[in-house]
Amino acid sequence: MRAYMMGVLMFASAATFAQPTADTPLQRADFVSLDRNRDGYISKVEALGDAEIHKRFASFDGDKDGRLSEAEYAAAKDDIAKRVLVDSALTARVKAALLAEKGIPSMSISVETYEGRVQLSGFVGSPEMVSRAGRVAANVTGVRTVHNNISVK
């Protein structure tokens, strides 16, 4: 029984903490699906199949040959995953700051973050709350810009 439990724990921890690398079948399948002409590289046109890769294609193209190798693609996917984590943490910090601020109905304000740019949306009772929410969000460490789309009800 103990051996069975150890096996289950080892499997669960491996499944939980396994990070994709260039050698994982999932990432390899993503690369192959984008490589339409099967030349072993992803061109800028082929990158249109993945909006995040296409958006920053030039920065991911380390050797500046106009195409992504499998290693460059793996590095790009890692970079995107890190950005998503950073943006998620920033969203959580902005939400926490709004919750801590008295007089702002933070539960009716939505927060979205992309590359450090925070977008606030929702409805509040007065124009003062709109500007206060924007100031609170702007004062959170890591916020580059705030797009305040909160409306007054």
C-alpha positions, 0 to 999 in steps of 0.5 A: 500500500505504501509503495502504491501511495508513493507512486501516486504522489510521484505521478501527481507531483510530476504531472503538476510541476512538469514544464513544457520544453522543446523536447515535449511532444505537446510543444513539438506538435505546436511547432509542427502544426505551424510549420506548414511547408515542413522545412523545419522553421516557422516563417513570419507568414506561418506564425500568423497561426499563433497571434502571440508568436506573430506579434513579437516575431522579430524579437523571438528571431534570435539569429535574424534570419526571418524564421524561427527554429525549433529552439527559438520557438521553444524560447518564445513559448517560454517567454510568453508563459512567463509574461502570462504569469507576470500579467496574472500576478499584476492583475491580482495585485491591482484587484487587491489594491482596489479591494483594500481601498474604501469606498470603491465597489471593487467587485463591480470592476473588472481588471485585465492585464497585458504586458503591464498595461491594465484595463479597468472596466465596469460600473460605479456610482460616481465620476470620483470613484472612476478616477480614484480606481484609476489612480489606485491601479496606476500606483500598483508597482509594475503597472505601465499604463491604465486604460480606465473604461469604468462607466458611471451608472 
